[in-house]
Amino acid sequence: MSDYLLYGTEGCHLCEDAEQLLVDAGLAFSKQDIIEDPQWLQNYGLLIPVLFHSASQQQLNWPFDSQALQDFIKNNRL
């Protein structure tokens, strides 16, 4: 499992945009659909897409671009 989780949901065009940024950056990540868990829905429902780094417990909320993504990755390297 990857240290990075992308919280989103099906049919969310912003989530698709965020996913493409992650793919373009070559980042290994897992996706979590917030519909699957009431706590995720409560935590992220108004924020998705959200990139979460499990090791640091930090998150990057939308909107973010490739530069913000690179900065987030750099700041969360162990």
N, C-alpha and C positions, 0 to 999 in steps of 0.2 A: 504494500500500500504506500502511496505517495505521502509526503509531508504536506502537500498542498491539496486543499479541497475547494472546489468551486460549487458554492451553493447557488441554486437557481431552480427553474421549473420548466417543464415542457411548454413550448409555444411562446416563450419569452424572447423577443428579438434582441433585447439588451444582453441576455444571457448568451445568446448565440454570438453576439459581437465580442463579448468578453472571452468566450471559449476560443474564438479565432485568434485573439491577441495572445492567449496562452500557447496555442499551437504554433503560431508564428515565432514566438520566443523560444520554442523548443522545451517548454517546461513540462515535466512529468506531473500530472495531476489526476485526481479522481473527481467525479461529479456526484453531487448529492442533490436529489430533488426534495425541496422543502415540504412538498405535499406528503411525503412519507412519514413525517414525524411532527406532531403538534408543537413541540418545543422549537424545532427549526422554523416552522411556519410563523410562530410568535416572534422569534428572534430576528428572522431575516425577511419576513414577508414584505416589508416596505423598503428594504435595502438591496434586494437582489439586482444583479449578481454580486456576490461577495466571495472574495478569495481569502481563504483561511489557511494560515500556516500552523499546523498542529504542534510542532516543537516549541515555537515561541508564543503560541496562543495569540498571535497578532492577526488582524484582518485588514484587507484592503477593500473598501466599499466603492461601488460604482458611483460616479463615473471615474474611470481611470483610463489612461492611454498607455502606449508602449513604454514611455519614459517613466511614468509612475510605477508601472509593473516592474521594470528593471530595477528601480530604486528599492521597491519592496523586497524583491528577491535578494538584492545585495545586502540589505539591512537584516535579513533573516538567515543568512548563511551562518552555519555553526562552525 
